[in-house]
Each structure stands twice: as structure tokens, then as C-alpha cells.
Amino acid sequence: MKRKIISFIFPLIRKIVSFIFPLTRKIKSEYNGYLELTTFNGRTLLNTENTNYSYGALQRVLKFGLLNTDLSKTRNILVLGLGGGCVLKTLRKEFNYANRITAVDIDPVIIEIAKNEFGISEDDKTKIICDDAFDYVMNDNSMFDLIIIDLFIDNKIPDKFLLLEFWREIINKLCLGGTIIFNTLCDPYIETKDIENKLMKRGLKYRIYRHVEGTNKILIANYC
């Protein structure tokens, strides 16, 4: 009981103090270097050295992608790159999405942060997998109505997630009528022309939205 009281009081005190000045904690990660949890005006953000990972600009970027996607017939979503889980919260709370979500992240520290700091955990409609997204895509045979690709290490997308080999398997996992949301960057610039050609050859049309939140480029693809 005492431990439960302490675990409740400390976050409450931190939230109250954050209205006076921001509070930042650093957490070491094998994959992401030092992660920063900053609480300011009662809200906690997850950042790396150079970019926001969750609950700040990134959440608004991914919400923009979802607003430009028809979720009415979506029954099964794959999220590659969990971060703090902000896209899961956006789907559940703002879009009232009640069906299945599978989230994949290579970093166990990120998964623990999502659980302990932001209340993101598994249930009968939410599955969280600690795995390299590349390996997961190559080896799993599940199909999805929506695939959200948000794979960054700090502010860079690892080269393997731009390979056509990876995108071939992404398309293979997409149900007929499904949608892909790919979050990339305008600054630093991410070239997606080969991916765009691959999508067209497989019968998907795409739209690109540039400078979302000032820096991000969102590619949204679905079957014609």
C-alpha cells in the first residue's frame, strides 16, 4: 500500500512543479542514446537529442496522417515504431478506434517508458512486440488494413527501411483497400522516389504532404 501511495504522489508532485518550470529526466538506451522525458505545464514529452519522439510535434504529425486516412473499414493496424505510444493514444481516444493494433519497437527501454510513463500496455486489442521492425516485416505473415511506419533513430531513418526489399514486404502485408502512412522528413531530406515507383508498380496510388509541422513529409498510399 505504501509503495502504491508513493507511486501516485511522486508523479502528481512532478506534474504540479512542472507548471513552475520544466522537469527533465534522462534515460540511457542502447538504441536511442539518451532519451529525455520532459514534463512542462503538466504534460510529459519524450524526446531525443535532436527531435521529439512522442506527445509533441510528432503526435500532431501522425494525427495529420490519420486525418487524411479513412479509418471506417480498418480492422487491424500495424504500427512500426512505438515511441511513447502517442499514435496509439490518438487512435483510441481521438478517433475512437476500438479494433486491433500491433505495435513493434526494437528498444525495450522505449516500450517500458510507453508503459510506465504514458500508460501504453497490452490488452485484448493491443499487442506490443519488442523486435527489429525489419525482421518482423520479413518474417511475420499477418495482414493489416493500415500500416503506420514511423521508424527513426533520433532524427534519422535507418537505411534498411528505405530498401525496396523492405517495401515489397510492407505491400505484401497490406490488405486490399488498405493504407500505408509513412512518416519521413523534409529536413534532413529523405529521398522516397524509388519507394514511390515501387508503390505505383504494385497498383497503389500515393499522396505526399510536405513540411507538416515545419519539417516532416508524410506519404500516404492506398490501392487504386
NORDAWO-V85340 format. One record per pair of residues at least 4 apart in sequence whose C-alpha atoms are under 7 Angstrom apart, sorted by the first residue. I is the first residue (numbers start at 0). J is the second residue. Records with the same first field share a line. If there is no record, write none. Layout:
I->J ; J
This chain:
0->4
1->5
2->6
3->7
4->8
5->9
6->10
7->11
8->12
9->13
10->14
11->15
12->16
13->17
14->38 ; 41
15->41
16->20
17->21 ; 22 ; 38 ; 39 ; 40 ; 41
18->39 ; 40 ; 41
20->39
21->37 ; 38 ; 39
22->37 ; 38 ; 39
23->35 ; 36 ; 37 ; 38
24->35 ; 36 ; 37
25->33 ; 34 ; 35 ; 36
26->33 ; 34 ; 35
27->32 ; 33 ; 34
28->32 ; 33 ; 34 ; 108
30->106
31->152 ; 153
33->47
34->46 ; 47
35->45 ; 46 ; 47
36->43 ; 44 ; 45 ; 46
37->43 ; 44 ; 45
38->42 ; 43 ; 44
39->43
44->53 ; 54 ; 55
45->51 ; 52 ; 53 ; 54 ; 83
46->50 ; 51 ; 52 ; 53
47->51 ; 52 ; 153
48->153
49->153 ; 154
50->153 ; 154
51->55 ; 56 ; 57
52->57 ; 82
53->57 ; 58 ; 82 ; 83 ; 85
54->58 ; 85
55->59
56->60 ; 212
57->61
58->62 ; 85 ; 86
59->63
60->64 ; 211 ; 212
61->65 ; 86
62->66 ; 89
63->67
64->68 ; 180 ; 217
73->144 ; 145
74->98 ; 99 ; 144
75->98 ; 99 ; 100 ; 143 ; 144 ; 145
76->99 ; 100 ; 101 ; 143 ; 144 ; 145 ; 146
77->100 ; 101 ; 102 ; 143 ; 145 ; 146 ; 147
78->101 ; 102 ; 103 ; 146 ; 147 ; 148
79->102 ; 103 ; 104 ; 132 ; 147 ; 148 ; 149 ; 150
80->102 ; 103 ; 104 ; 148 ; 149 ; 150
81->102 ; 103 ; 104
82->109 ; 113
83->109 ; 112 ; 113 ; 117
84->88 ; 113 ; 119
85->89
86->90
87->91
88->92
89->93 ; 94
90->94 ; 95 ; 96
91->95 ; 96 ; 97
98->124
99->124 ; 125
100->124 ; 125 ; 126
101->125 ; 126 ; 127
102->126 ; 127 ; 128
103->127 ; 128 ; 129 ; 130 ; 132
104->128 ; 129 ; 130 ; 131 ; 132
105->129 ; 130 ; 131 ; 132
106->110 ; 129
107->111 ; 129
108->112
109->113
110->114
111->115
112->116
113->117 ; 118 ; 119
114->118 ; 119 ; 120
121->125 ; 126 ; 127
122->126
130->135
131->135
132->136
133->137 ; 160 ; 165
134->138
135->139
136->168 ; 169
137->168
141->172
142->172 ; 173 ; 174
143->172 ; 173 ; 174
144->173 ; 174 ; 177 ; 178
145->177 ; 178 ; 179
146->178 ; 179 ; 180
147->179 ; 180 ; 181
148->180 ; 181 ; 182
149->181 ; 182
150->156
151->155 ; 156 ; 157
152->156
156->160
158->162
160->165
162->166
163->167 ; 194
164->168
165->169
166->170
167->171
168->172
169->173
173->177
175->222
176->221 ; 222
177->221 ; 222
178->219 ; 220 ; 221
179->219 ; 220 ; 221
180->217 ; 218 ; 219 ; 220
181->217 ; 218 ; 219
182->216 ; 217 ; 218
183->189 ; 215 ; 216 ; 217
184->188 ; 189 ; 214 ; 215 ; 216
185->189 ; 209 ; 210 ; 214 ; 215 ; 216
186->214
191->195
192->196
193->197
194->198
195->199
196->200
197->201
198->202 ; 203 ; 204
199->203 ; 204
202->222 ; 223
203->220 ; 221 ; 222 ; 223
204->220 ; 221 ; 222 ; 223
205->218 ; 219 ; 220 ; 221
206->218 ; 219 ; 220
207->216 ; 217 ; 218 ; 219
208->216 ; 217 ; 218
209->215 ; 216 ; 217
210->214 ; 215 ; 216
211->215 ; 216
